[in-house]
Amino acid sequence: MSGAPAHQRDLTVGPVAKTLFLFALPSLGVNILQSINNSVNSVWIGKFLGEEALAASANAGLIMFLMFSTLFGFTMATTILIGQNMGRRDIESVRRIMGTAITVFFAAGLLFAAAGWIFAPHMLRLMSTPETVYPLALAYLRVIFLTMPTSFVMVLISSSLRGVGDSVTPFWNTVLNVVLDIILNPVFILGFGPIPAMGIAGSALATIVAGIISLGLLLRKVYALDLTIRLRGAELTWLRPDARFLKPIARMGLPMGLSMIIMSGSAVVMIGLVNIEGVDTTAAFGVMNQLWSYVQMPAVAVGGAVSAMVAQNIGANKWDRVGRIVWSGIGINLLMSGVLILLMTLFATPLLQLFLPIGSPAIDIAIHINHIIGWSFILMGVSVVVTFAVRANGAVVAPLLILIFSAVIVRFTIGFTLHDRFGADAIWAAFIATSIASCVLSIAYYLNGSWKKAKAMPTMNASPLQTAPE
């Protein structure tokens, strides 16, 4: 792409697999850094403030996860629109979409912050937060809600940069944000110099300060490097929301946000079933979930990269590359996830001993769970890649229905129906069945071809969008 910033890749040309791999790597780095940040912040809170404060941050974290799950759908929808218009080289539409999205996301952030501050007590009561934890959770959650406006805009800008082919700038911005958050946490928790000790509220304030600084420097870089998504002069009038772009963002964003909520809700229900098996099984499953989260990171990173590449190539009407992108994404994910699962299986005992006492009965249970479920994350990774690909053409309803069938109907039917007879193994079988059903149905939908029918993606300089070859 002539004249493009150094970090911005033209995803419609060049070797598919190499371009996809190099584009996905920074996104994988972002996922790892964010997990490390969450872990380190939990260490600060646990070490300095104790178990009750750690439980408080965990309760607040569940609420924030649901908030950002909803945001995810609308962010992806915006990125898809930007990617398609970038592919057809319609820079004006890219910037109009960006202007609309920034205003809407910032306004939504303000609304969430105000509502969160007011209704935080009710949310914690609905979660049956223990009385000893409640005051700490309330203090933490209310301050964390104040991060919403800056967090929403920063997530949007980072995702939009990937839509135009730049995954490096969001990576370095995440590095800055994580480093600041890790450094500022103990400063605000314990106090330093003129800064008073604020306890758990200080941890939340550290997140706010780190986010504001990171967002400010990210915006500075966008304008200093004249990145594609920037708005100048008369373009600033495009900050006024445009219904032509709001409608497809809502149409695609709602089902994708709902997908995240369904996934989270399904997991919560199954954890309730796991709890019936006793403390050791719950602990084992909890630790394995921590380890599996790293196994799933390549699928999410590669899936996001596939989405951006497919969107740009659809916009450029290069359908011959779309299939190669999808199968390359599946291959890269199979390799990366397979290696991680193999290493986790070979070194299961020392990894589990990082979380559990040596000799704990939960270690053997965790190894058993991993032997049954571990390999199924390869299938789940295939589903993620394929789902991200079809969504890049605006096909969002079918993936939602596939998710409901596999993660709710199949999972709950097997888990609850067979639990009395087979105990915990029925739960693990339910997870395997979910992965198989999701993988088979996702690939069947991808191969069917109906998702390839051109969607009405708005563009200011529209040439008729050609339909994919049957």
C-alpha positions in Angstrom: 0.0 0.0 0.0 1.9 3.0 -1.2 2.3 5.8 1.3 1.1 3.7 4.1 2.7 4.0 7.6 5.5 1.6 8.3 3.5 -0.7 10.6 0.4 -0.7 8.4 0.2 -3.8 6.2 -1.8 -4.2 2.9 -3.6 -7.4 3.7 -4.8 -7.9 0.2 -1.4 -8.7 -1.4 1.6 -10.9 -0.7 2.0 -14.4 0.6 -1.1 -15.3 2.6 0.3 -17.5 5.4 3.3 -15.4 6.1 1.3 -12.1 6.1 -1.3 -13.7 8.4 1.2 -15.1 10.9 3.2 -11.8 11.1 0.0 -9.8 11.5 -1.4 -12.2 14.2 1.8 -12.2 16.4 1.4 -8.7 17.9 -2.2 -9.5 18.8 -1.1 -12.7 20.5 1.4 -10.6 22.4 -1.4 -8.2 23.5 -3.5 -11.2 24.8 -0.5 -12.5 26.8 0.4 -9.1 28.2 -3.2 -8.5 29.4 -3.3 -11.9 31.1 0.0 -11.1 32.8 -1.3 -7.7 33.9 -4.4 -9.3 35.5 -2.3 -11.8 37.3 0.3 -9.3 38.6 -2.5 -6.9 39.8 -4.1 -9.9 41.6 -0.7 -10.6 43.2 -0.4 -6.9 44.4 -4.0 -7.0 45.8 -3.6 -10.4 47.4 -0.2 -9.8 49.0 -0.8 -6.2 50.2 -4.5 -6.3 51.1 -5.4 -10.0 51.7 -7.9 -12.6 50.7 -11.0 -10.5 51.1 -9.6 -7.8 48.8 -8.7 -10.4 46.3 -12.2 -11.9 46.4 -13.6 -8.3 46.0 -11.6 -7.7 42.9 -12.6 -11.1 41.5 -16.3 -10.2 42.0 -15.9 -6.8 40.4 -13.9 -8.5 37.6 -16.8 -10.7 36.6 -19.1 -7.6 36.2 -16.5 -5.9 34.1 -16.0 -9.0 31.9 -19.7 -8.9 31.1 -19.5 -5.2 30.2 -16.6 -5.7 27.9 -18.2 -8.9 26.4 -21.0 -6.7 25.2 -18.5 -4.1 23.9 -16.6 -6.8 22.0 -19.4 -7.3 19.4 -19.7 -3.6 18.5 -15.9 -3.3 18.3 -15.7 -6.2 15.9 -18.5 -4.8 13.8 -16.7 -1.5 13.5 -13.5 -3.3 12.6 -15.2 -5.3 9.9 -16.7 -2.2 8.3 -13.4 -0.4 8.4 -11.6 -3.5 7.0 -14.0 -3.9 4.0 -13.8 -0.2 3.1 -10.0 -0.3 3.6 -9.9 -3.2 1.1 -11.7 -1.2 -1.5 -9.4 1.8 -0.7 -12.3 4.0 0.4 -10.4 6.1 3.0 -13.3 8.6 3.4 -15.7 5.8 4.5 -13.0 4.5 6.9 -12.8 7.9 8.6 -16.5 8.4 8.6 -17.0 5.1 10.3 -14.3 6.0 12.8 -15.9 9.3 13.6 -19.3 7.8 14.2 -17.8 5.0 16.3 -15.6 7.2 18.5 -18.6 9.4 19.5 -20.9 6.5 20.2 -18.3 4.5 22.1 -17.3 7.5 24.2 -20.9 8.3 25.0 -21.6 4.7 25.8 -18.6 4.8 28.2 -20.0 7.8 30.0 -23.3 6.1 30.3 -21.8 2.9 31.6 -19.7 4.9 34.1 -22.7 6.8 35.5 -24.9 3.7 35.6 -22.2 1.6 37.1 -21.5 4.1 39.9 -25.2 4.3 40.7 -26.1 0.6 40.4 -22.8 -1.0 41.6 -24.4 -2.0 45.0 -27.3 -3.7 43.3 -25.0 -5.6 40.9 -22.9 -6.9 43.8 -26.1 -7.9 45.8 -27.4 -9.8 42.8 -24.1 -11.8 42.7 -24.6 -12.6 46.4 -21.2 -11.0 47.3 -20.3 -12.0 50.8 -20.8 -9.3 53.4 -17.1 -9.2 54.4 -16.1 -8.7 50.8 -18.9 -6.3 49.8 -17.4 -2.9 51.0 -14.1 -3.6 49.3 -15.8 -4.8 46.1 -18.0 -1.7 46.0 -15.1 0.7 46.4 -13.1 -1.1 43.7 -16.0 -1.5 41.3 -17.1 2.1 41.5 -13.7 3.4 40.7 -13.2 0.9 37.9 -16.4 2.0 36.3 -14.8 5.4 35.8 -12.4 3.9 33.4 -15.2 3.1 30.9 -15.0 6.2 28.6 -11.3 5.9 28.1 -11.3 2.1 28.0 -14.0 2.0 25.4 -12.3 4.5 23.1 -8.9 2.8 23.5 -10.3 -0.7 22.7 -12.0 0.9 19.6 -8.9 2.6 18.3 -6.7 -0.5 18.8 -9.2 -2.7 17.0 -9.7 -0.2 14.2 -5.9 0.0 13.7 -6.0 -3.7 13.1 -8.8 -3.2 10.6 -6.6 -1.0 8.5 -3.7 -3.5 8.8 -1.7 -2.2 11.8 -1.3 -4.7 14.7 2.0 -3.3 15.9 0.9 0.0 17.2 -1.8 -1.6 19.5 0.8 -4.0 20.8 3.2 -1.3 21.9 0.4 0.7 23.4 -0.6 -2.4 25.4 3.0 -2.8 26.6 2.9 0.8 27.9 -0.5 0.4 29.5 0.5 -2.9 31.3 3.9 -1.5 32.5 2.2 1.6 33.9 -0.6 -0.4 35.5 1.9 -2.8 37.2 4.1 0.1 38.5 1.2 2.3 39.7 -0.7 -0.4 41.5 1.6 -0.7 44.6 2.1 3.1 44.5 -1.6 3.9 44.9 -2.4 0.8 47.1 0.2 1.5 49.7 0.9 5.2 49.1 4.1 6.9 48.1 5.4 10.4 49.0 2.4 12.8 48.7 0.2 10.0 47.3 -2.0 8.6 50.2 -2.6 4.9 50.7 -5.9 4.1 49.0 -6.1 0.3 49.5 -8.2 -1.5 46.9 -9.5 1.7 45.4 -5.9 2.6 44.6 -5.6 -0.5 42.4 -8.6 0.7 40.4 -7.3 4.3 40.3 -4.0 2.9 38.9 -5.9 1.3 36.1 -7.6 4.7 35.3 -4.4 6.7 35.3 -2.5 4.1 33.2 -5.5 4.0 30.7 -5.6 7.8 30.4 -1.9 8.1 29.8 -1.9 5.2 27.3 -4.9 6.6 25.4 -3.3 10.1 25.2 0.0 8.7 23.8 -1.9 6.4 21.4 -3.9 9.4 20.0 -0.6 11.4 19.8 1.0 8.6 17.8 -2.1 8.3 15.5 -1.7 11.9 14.5 2.1 12.1 14.6 2.3 9.2 12.1 -0.8 10.4 10.2 -2.4 6.9 10.5 -5.4 6.2 8.3 -8.0 6.4 11.0 -7.2 10.0 12.1 -9.6 12.9 11.5 -8.4 16.4 10.7 -10.0 19.8 9.9 -13.4 19.4 8.1 -13.2 15.6 8.8 -14.0 16.3 12.5 -17.6 16.9 11.5 -17.7 13.2 10.9 -17.7 12.8 14.7 -21.5 13.4 14.4 -23.0 9.8 14.4 -24.1 8.7 10.9 -27.1 6.3 10.8 -25.7 4.7 7.6 -22.9 3.3 9.7 -24.7 2.9 13.0 -27.2 0.5 11.6 -24.7 -2.2 10.4 -22.6 -1.7 13.5 -25.7 -2.5 15.6 -26.9 -5.2 13.3 -23.6 -7.1 13.6 -22.6 -6.0 17.0 -25.6 -7.2 18.9 -25.4 -10.9 17.9 -21.6 -10.9 18.4 -21.9 -9.3 21.9 -24.7 -11.7 22.8 -22.4 -14.6 21.7 -19.8 -13.5 24.4 -22.5 -13.3 27.0 -23.9 -16.7 26.2 -20.3 -18.2 26.3 -19.8 -16.6 29.7 -23.2 -17.7 31.0 -22.7 -21.3 29.8 -19.3 -21.4 31.6 -20.9 -20.1 34.9 -23.6 -22.7 34.8 -21.1 -25.6 34.2 -18.9 -24.3 37.1 -22.0 -24.7 39.3 -22.1 -28.4 38.2 -18.4 -28.8 38.8 -18.9 -27.4 42.3 -21.1 -30.4 43.2 -18.0 -32.6 42.8 -16.3 -31.0 45.7 -13.5 -28.6 46.5 -10.7 -30.6 45.0 -12.4 -31.0 41.6 -13.4 -27.3 41.6 -9.8 -26.3 42.4 -8.5 -28.7 39.7 -10.9 -27.3 37.1 -10.1 -23.7 38.1 -6.4 -24.2 37.7 -6.8 -26.0 34.3 -8.9 -23.1 33.1 -6.0 -20.8 34.0 -3.7 -22.9 31.9 -6.2 -23.4 29.1 -6.6 -19.7 28.8 -3.1 -19.6 27.3 -3.9 -22.4 24.9 -6.8 -20.4 23.6 -4.8 -17.3 23.0 -3.5 -18.3 19.6 -7.0 -19.0 18.3 -8.2 -15.6 19.4 -5.2 -13.8 17.9 -5.3 -15.7 14.6 -9.0 -15.4 14.4 -8.8 -11.6 14.8 -6.1 -11.5 12.1 -8.2 -13.7 9.8 -11.2 -11.4 10.3 -9.2 -8.3 9.3 -7.6 -10.0 6.3 -10.8 -11.5 5.1 -12.7 -8.1 5.5 -10.0 -6.3 3.5 -9.9 -8.9 0.7 -13.7 -9.0 0.5 -13.6 -5.2 0.2 -11.0 -5.6 -2.6 -13.1 -8.3 -4.2 -10.2 -10.8 -4.0 -12.3 -13.8 -3.1 -9.6 -16.2 -4.4 -7.5 -15.1 -1.4 -10.3 -15.5 1.2 -10.3 -19.3 1.2 -6.5 -19.4 1.5 -6.6 -17.0 4.4 -9.1 -19.2 6.3 -7.2 -22.5 5.7 -3.9 -20.8 6.6 -5.5 -19.5 9.8 -6.7 -23.0 10.7 -3.3 -24.5 10.0 -1.4 -21.8 12.0 -3.8 -22.3 14.9 -3.5 -26.1 14.8 0.2 -25.9 15.0 0.4 -23.3 17.8 -2.4 -24.7 19.9 -1.2 -28.3 19.4 2.3 -27.4 20.6 0.9 -25.7 23.7 -1.4 -28.6 24.5 1.5 -31.1 24.1 3.8 -29.0 26.4 1.0 -28.6 28.9 0.4 -32.4 28.9 4.1 -33.3 29.2 4.8 -30.8 32.0 1.4 -30.9 33.7 2.7 -31.8 37.2 5.2 -28.9 37.6 2.8 -26.5 36.0 0.0 -27.5 38.4 2.4 -27.3 41.3 2.7 -23.5 40.6 -0.9 -23.2 41.7 -1.5 -26.2 44.1 0.5 -27.6 47.0 2.7 -30.5 46.3 0.8 -33.7 46.9 -2.6 -32.1 46.6 -5.3 -34.5 45.3 -6.4 -31.8 43.0 -3.3 -32.3 40.9 -4.2 -35.8 39.8 -7.8 -34.7 39.1 -6.5 -31.8 37.0 -4.3 -34.1 35.0 -7.2 -36.4 34.4 -9.4 -33.5 33.2 -6.7 -32.3 30.9 -6.2 -35.7 29.3 -10.0 -35.8 28.6 -10.6 -32.2 27.5 -7.2 -30.7 26.5 -7.2 -31.9 22.9 -10.7 -30.5 22.3 -9.3 -26.9 22.3 -7.7 -27.7 18.9 -11.3 -28.2 17.6 -12.5 -25.1 19.4 -9.7 -23.1 17.8 -10.8 -24.2 14.3 -14.4 -23.0 15.2 -13.0 -19.6 16.3 -11.0 -19.0 13.1 -13.9 -20.0 10.8 -16.4 -18.0 12.9 -14.3 -14.9 12.7 -13.9 -15.4 8.9 -17.7 -15.6 8.1 -18.4 -12.7 10.4 -16.1 -10.6 8.3 -18.7 -10.5 5.6 -21.5 -9.6 8.1 -22.8 -13.1 8.7 -23.4 -13.1 12.4 -26.7 -14.8 13.0 -25.7 -18.4 12.0 -22.6 -18.4 14.2 -24.8 -17.2 17.1 -27.2 -20.1 16.5 -24.3 -22.6 16.2 -23.0 -21.3 19.6 -26.4 -21.6 21.2 -26.8 -25.2 20.0 -23.3 -26.3 20.9 -22.6 -24.4 24.1 -26.1 -24.5 25.6 -28.2 -27.3 24.2 -25.5 -29.9 23.6 -23.4 -29.0 26.6 -26.3 -28.8 29.1 -28.1 -31.8 27.8 -25.1 -34.1 28.2 -23.8 -32.5 31.4 -27.0 -32.5 33.3 -28.6 -35.6 31.9 -25.6 -37.9 32.4 -24.2 -36.4 35.6 -26.1 -38.6 38.0 -24.9 -41.7 36.2 -21.3 -40.8 35.3 -20.4 -38.1 37.7 -17.7 -35.6 36.8 -16.8 -37.4 33.6 -20.2 -36.4 32.2 -19.2 -32.8 32.7 -15.9 -33.3 30.8 -17.8 -35.2 28.0 -20.2 -32.2 27.7 -17.2 -29.9 27.0 -15.9 -32.4 24.4 -19.3 -32.6 22.7 -19.5 -28.8 22.6 -16.2 -28.6 20.8 -17.1 -31.3 18.3 -20.5 -29.8 17.5 -19.2 -26.3 17.2 -16.3 -27.4 14.9 -18.4 -29.6 12.6 -21.2 -27.0 12.3 -18.9 -24.1 11.7 -17.0 -25.8 8.9 -20.3 -27.0 7.4 -21.6 -23.4 7.4 -18.3 -22.1 5.9 -18.3 -24.7 3.1 -22.0 -24.1 2.4 -21.2 -20.7 0.8 -24.3 -18.8 1.9 -22.3 -16.5 4.1 -20.5 -15.3 0.9 -23.5 -13.5 -0.4 -22.6 -9.8 -0.5 -23.8 -7.8 2.5 -24.9 -4.1 2.3 -21.8 -2.6 3.8 -22.1 1.3 3.5 -19.5 3.2 1.5 -19.3 6.8 0.5 -17.6 6.1 -2.8 -19.5 3.0 -3.7 -18.9 0.9 -6.7 -21.2 -2.1 -6.6 -19.9 -4.8 -4.3 -19.5 -8.0 -6.3 -20.8 -11.2 -5.0 -18.5 -14.0 -4.2 -18.2 -16.7 -6.8 -20.4 -19.7 -6.0 
